[in-house]
């Protein structure tokens, strides 16, 4: 509990706000950004990776004859880019 208090004080000092509905405490293990996180380690959530690579849409090699669409987003600290290729599913 002492460490949690320290972390929350640091957030407050840095003027970082948290949304209570997005906060979870005292979980022995949880998934975050495709990784299983526990007190012992952080590891890829292999089940999620397996599903992502065996169910539609399945990643494929790029077909440069198709049209590409790019979506971007930015903030003060990061830039995100998503590339989409429109293709018909068989």
N, C-alpha and C positions, 0 to 999 in steps of 0.2 A: 504494500500500500504506500510505503514511503517513496518508492521510485515513481509510482503513478503521480503522486503529489508533485514531485520534482518536474516531471514531464509537463504536467498541466501548468505549473508555475512558469516554465520556460515558454510555453505557448502564449500565456498571458503577457509575459514580458516582451515577446516578439509581436504582440498584437494579432495573434492568429486565433481565429474563432473556429469552433467545432460545432457541427450539427449533431445534437444528441441522438437523432434517429439513425445516424450513420455510425455511431460509436458503439463498440462492444467491448466489454471488459471481462476478465477472468475466464476466457475460453482456453482450454488446454491445446486446441489445434483449430486452425481456420484456413480457408482458402482466400488468397489475395493475388490478383493479376496472374492467375494460372499457376500459382505456387501454393503448396501446402506448408503452412508456417506453424512451428511449434517452438517450445522453449529450447529443444535440442537442436533443431536445424530448420533450414528453408530448403525445400526440394520441389522440383516441377511436379505438378499434379498429373501424373502419367495417364490416369484414366481420362482426364479432360483432353490431353494431347492425342490419345488414341482415338477418341470420338471425333475430334476435329479433323483427323486425317483419314477417317474411314466413312464419314457420312457427308452427304451433299451439303454445301458445295465442297468438292474435293480440290485441293490446290493442284494446279497444272502448270505446265510450261507456258510461257507467254506466246501468243500468236500475234505477231506484229502486223498482220493484215487486218486485225480487228481494231475498233475504235476504243481509245483509252479515255477515261474521265478521271480528273484529279480533284480532290476535295482537301482544303487546307483549313487549319485553325491555329490561332496563335494566342499567346498570353505574354506577360512580361518576362516569363522565365522559360518558355518552351514553344516549339512549333510542331504541329502534327500534320501529317500528310497521309491521305488514303488514296490509293490508286484502284480504280475499278475498270474491269474489262467486261463489256457486254457481249455475252455469247449465248447461243441457244443450247439448252440441255437436251441430250439425246433421249 
